[in-house]
Amino acid sequence: MKLRRYQRARYATLQGKTFALWKSYREGNLTSTGLLKAFSCLYKPSVSVTDAVE
């Protein structure tokens, strides 16, 4: 049950950040390159070096 709540909260936070970035882009405060870089930081894989070795 707690995992499900955490997942919902995580994706709600990501969606909020995505919409905020998109709004900033639409207002002209962010370039397309900046928008894509920000998205790549938000949605990057969360795999650490130690996880990849195992």
C-alpha positions in Angstrom: 0.0 0.0 0.0 2.8 2.5 0.9 4.6 1.7 -2.4 1.5 2.6 -4.4 1.2 5.9 -2.6 4.8 6.7 -3.1 4.5 5.9 -6.8 1.5 8.2 -7.2 3.2 11.0 -5.4 6.4 10.6 -7.4 4.5 10.8 -10.7 2.3 13.7 -9.6 5.5 15.6 -8.7 7.1 14.8 -12.1 3.9 15.9 -13.9 3.9 19.2 -12.0 7.5 19.9 -12.8 6.8 18.9 -16.5 4.0 21.4 -16.7 6.0 24.1 -15.0 8.8 23.6 -17.5 6.4 23.6 -20.4 4.8 26.8 -19.2 8.2 28.5 -18.9 9.0 27.3 -22.5 5.7 28.7 -23.8 6.3 32.0 -22.1 9.7 32.3 -23.8 11.8 32.0 -20.6 13.3 28.7 -21.7 14.8 27.6 -25.0 13.9 24.3 -26.7 17.4 23.0 -25.8 17.0 24.1 -22.2 13.6 22.4 -22.1 15.0 19.1 -23.4 17.9 19.2 -21.0 15.6 19.8 -18.1 13.4 16.9 -19.2 16.4 14.7 -19.4 17.3 15.5 -15.8 13.8 14.8 -14.7 13.4 11.5 -16.5 16.9 10.1 -16.3 17.2 6.5 -15.1 17.8 6.1 -11.4 20.5 3.4 -11.7 23.6 3.8 -9.6 27.0 2.6 -10.6 26.9 -0.2 -8.0 23.5 -1.4 -9.3 24.9 -1.6 -12.9 27.9 -3.7 -11.8 25.8 -6.4 -10.1 
